[in-house]
């Protein structure tokens, strides 16, 4: 009897952990788009005041999310070497990854005024993805943990 109870508790906890992982993935996506918007704002502001190269700006930006940090490092190295590369995708969809690649590899390819306009256009397009990710996290984040716990308990009851 106690063995079955222990198995039920363990399965409930395992389900909750899976739900928590899903919740954290949603949260990381929402934070990522906010961080990317911040980077684009900093990049746009730097066009007026600095003569830094795009790779230097990418390297010097203090990204809050690990995915953006990895993407900026990879993009900076690729631009410096004159090659193209696949960016790490993390929790991004194919469409989001394509747009982010287009944004990051397109930086610094226009005159300053055109670059500022392009960055603002990219920020507007990415804001929609960010809004959707934040809404998804707010709507479903905590529910994923609860549903995972319930699914674990359901499996325990079915195995009982």
One Martini backbone bead per residue (centre of mass of N, CA, C, O) as a GRO file, in nm:
protein
  160
    1UNK     BB    1   0.059   0.062  -0.023
    2UNK     BB    2   0.304   0.256   0.013
    3UNK     BB    3   0.418   0.209  -0.270
    4UNK     BB    4   0.179   0.327  -0.426
    5UNK     BB    5   0.188   0.605  -0.295
    6UNK     BB    6   0.475   0.675  -0.384
    7UNK     BB    7   0.420   0.652  -0.686
    8UNK     BB    8   0.202   0.870  -0.697
    9UNK     BB    9   0.381   1.102  -0.599
   10UNK     BB   10   0.601   1.077  -0.816
   11UNK     BB   11   0.414   1.118  -1.061
   12UNK     BB   12   0.311   1.394  -0.977
   13UNK     BB   13   0.591   1.531  -0.973
   14UNK     BB   14   0.670   1.469  -1.264
   15UNK     BB   15   0.436   1.623  -1.392
   16UNK     BB   16   0.505   1.897  -1.263
   17UNK     BB   17   0.788   1.921  -1.394
   18UNK     BB   18   0.690   1.923  -1.683
   19UNK     BB   19   0.508   2.171  -1.650
   20UNK     BB   20   0.739   2.359  -1.558
   21UNK     BB   21   0.905   2.341  -1.820
   22UNK     BB   22   0.686   2.465  -1.997
   23UNK     BB   23   0.660   2.730  -1.843
   24UNK     BB   24   0.961   2.821  -1.880
   25UNK     BB   25   0.954   2.834  -2.186
   26UNK     BB   26   0.743   3.057  -2.205
   27UNK     BB   27   0.904   3.265  -2.041
   28UNK     BB   28   1.160   3.277  -2.221
   29UNK     BB   29   1.016   3.385  -2.471
   30UNK     BB   30   0.915   3.649  -2.348
   31UNK     BB   31   1.200   3.752  -2.261
   32UNK     BB   32   1.339   3.747  -2.535
   33UNK     BB   33   1.171   3.968  -2.683
   34UNK     BB   34   1.246   4.192  -2.485
   35UNK     BB   35   1.555   4.174  -2.530
   36UNK     BB   36   1.555   4.221  -2.837
   37UNK     BB   37   1.427   4.501  -2.825
   38UNK     BB   38   1.652   4.626  -2.659
   39UNK     BB   39   1.878   4.582  -2.861
   40UNK     BB   40   1.751   4.748  -3.095
   41UNK     BB   41   1.745   5.011  -2.939
   42UNK     BB   42   2.050   5.031  -2.886
   43UNK     BB   43   2.134   5.020  -3.180
   44UNK     BB   44   1.980   5.271  -3.276
   45UNK     BB   45   2.122   5.468  -3.076
   46UNK     BB   46   2.424   5.408  -3.181
   47UNK     BB   47   2.412   5.546  -3.463
   48UNK     BB   48   2.460   5.848  -3.349
   49UNK     BB   49   2.722   5.801  -3.127
   50UNK     BB   50   2.875   5.569  -3.280
   51UNK     BB   51   3.154   5.370  -3.448
   52UNK     BB   52   3.064   5.095  -3.425
   53UNK     BB   53   3.036   4.783  -3.492
   54UNK     BB   54   2.819   4.536  -3.505
   55UNK     BB   55   2.986   4.321  -3.348
   56UNK     BB   56   3.050   4.511  -3.108
   57UNK     BB   57   2.760   4.557  -3.018
   58UNK     BB   58   2.692   4.259  -2.971
   59UNK     BB   59   2.919   4.203  -2.759
   60UNK     BB   60   2.834   4.449  -2.553
   61UNK     BB   61   2.573   4.328  -2.500
   62UNK     BB   62   2.361   4.264  -2.211
   63UNK     BB   63   2.218   3.985  -2.200
   64UNK     BB   64   1.951   3.819  -2.024
   65UNK     BB   65   1.949   3.595  -2.236
   66UNK     BB   66   2.097   3.311  -2.356
   67UNK     BB   67   1.995   3.304  -2.646
   68UNK     BB   68   2.080   3.589  -2.733
   69UNK     BB   69   2.377   3.558  -2.667
   70UNK     BB   70   2.432   3.326  -2.867
   71UNK     BB   71   2.331   3.476  -3.121
   72UNK     BB   72   2.523   3.719  -3.107
   73UNK     BB   73   2.786   3.559  -3.114
   74UNK     BB   74   2.734   3.411  -3.382
   75UNK     BB   75   2.680   3.661  -3.558
   76UNK     BB   76   2.943   3.810  -3.503
   77UNK     BB   77   3.131   3.589  -3.614
   78UNK     BB   78   3.005   3.576  -3.899
   79UNK     BB   79   3.050   3.870  -3.981
   80UNK     BB   80   3.358   3.877  -3.935
   81UNK     BB   81   3.399   3.620  -4.143
   82UNK     BB   82   3.186   3.630  -4.387
   83UNK     BB   83   2.942   3.450  -4.292
   84UNK     BB   84   2.698   3.207  -4.263
   85UNK     BB   85   2.442   3.104  -4.020
   86UNK     BB   86   2.295   2.927  -3.773
   87UNK     BB   87   2.082   2.991  -3.534
   88UNK     BB   88   1.985   2.956  -3.238
   89UNK     BB   89   1.650   2.856  -3.130
   90UNK     BB   90   1.532   2.711  -2.901
   91UNK     BB   91   1.190   2.826  -2.849
   92UNK     BB   92   1.162   2.877  -3.144
   93UNK     BB   93   1.024   2.912  -3.426
   94UNK     BB   94   1.079   2.911  -3.756
   95UNK     BB   95   0.967   3.195  -3.811
   96UNK     BB   96   1.118   3.341  -3.584
   97UNK     BB   97   1.406   3.256  -3.667
   98UNK     BB   98   1.400   3.386  -3.945
   99UNK     BB   99   1.352   3.678  -3.851
  100UNK     BB  100   1.595   3.702  -3.662
  101UNK     BB  101   1.806   3.648  -3.879
  102UNK     BB  102   1.727   3.886  -4.058
  103UNK     BB  103   1.783   4.101  -3.850
  104UNK     BB  104   2.081   4.043  -3.760
  105UNK     BB  105   2.205   4.020  -4.060
  106UNK     BB  106   2.084   4.321  -4.145
  107UNK     BB  107   2.271   4.471  -3.982
  108UNK     BB  108   2.454   4.733  -4.135
  109UNK     BB  109   2.335   4.759  -4.460
  110UNK     BB  110   2.271   5.064  -4.410
  111UNK     BB  111   2.201   5.359  -4.373
  112UNK     BB  112   2.122   5.522  -4.091
  113UNK     BB  113   1.825   5.598  -4.163
  114UNK     BB  114   1.747   5.321  -4.279
  115UNK     BB  115   1.821   5.160  -4.027
  116UNK     BB  116   1.621   5.289  -3.831
  117UNK     BB  117   1.367   5.209  -3.990
  118UNK     BB  118   1.419   4.903  -3.993
  119UNK     BB  119   1.427   4.862  -3.686
  120UNK     BB  120   1.138   4.961  -3.632
  121UNK     BB  121   1.004   4.748  -3.806
  122UNK     BB  122   1.113   4.503  -3.653
  123UNK     BB  123   0.996   4.578  -3.377
  124UNK     BB  124   0.700   4.556  -3.464
  125UNK     BB  125   0.708   4.259  -3.555
  126UNK     BB  126   0.824   4.142  -3.279
  127UNK     BB  127   0.599   4.244  -3.086
  128UNK     BB  128   0.391   4.032  -3.166
  129UNK     BB  129   0.546   3.788  -3.060
  130UNK     BB  130   0.574   3.893  -2.771
  131UNK     BB  131   0.276   3.916  -2.708
  132UNK     BB  132   0.205   3.617  -2.754
  133UNK     BB  133   0.403   3.500  -2.544
  134UNK     BB  134   0.288   3.652  -2.297
  135UNK     BB  135  -0.001   3.544  -2.321
  136UNK     BB  136   0.066   3.245  -2.304
  137UNK     BB  137   0.195   3.256  -2.026
  138UNK     BB  138  -0.043   3.385  -1.870
  139UNK     BB  139  -0.257   3.163  -1.954
  140UNK     BB  140  -0.061   2.869  -1.940
  141UNK     BB  141   0.168   2.839  -1.733
  142UNK     BB  142   0.029   2.739  -1.461
  143UNK     BB  143  -0.147   2.522  -1.594
  144UNK     BB  144   0.083   2.326  -1.671
  145UNK     BB  145   0.149   2.235  -1.384
  146UNK     BB  146  -0.130   2.129  -1.306
  147UNK     BB  147  -0.162   1.930  -1.544
  148UNK     BB  148   0.087   1.763  -1.481
  149UNK     BB  149  -0.001   1.667  -1.204
  150UNK     BB  150  -0.268   1.536  -1.298
  151UNK     BB  151  -0.137   1.338  -1.497
  152UNK     BB  152   0.031   1.188  -1.287
  153UNK     BB  153  -0.215   1.095  -1.117
  154UNK     BB  154  -0.357   0.944  -1.341
  155UNK     BB  155  -0.138   0.735  -1.386
  156UNK     BB  156  -0.145   0.627  -1.097
  157UNK     BB  157  -0.441   0.532  -1.104
  158UNK     BB  158  -0.410   0.341  -1.352
  159UNK     BB  159  -0.180   0.165  -1.200
  160UNK     BB  160  -0.350   0.071  -0.942
   0.00000   0.00000   0.00000
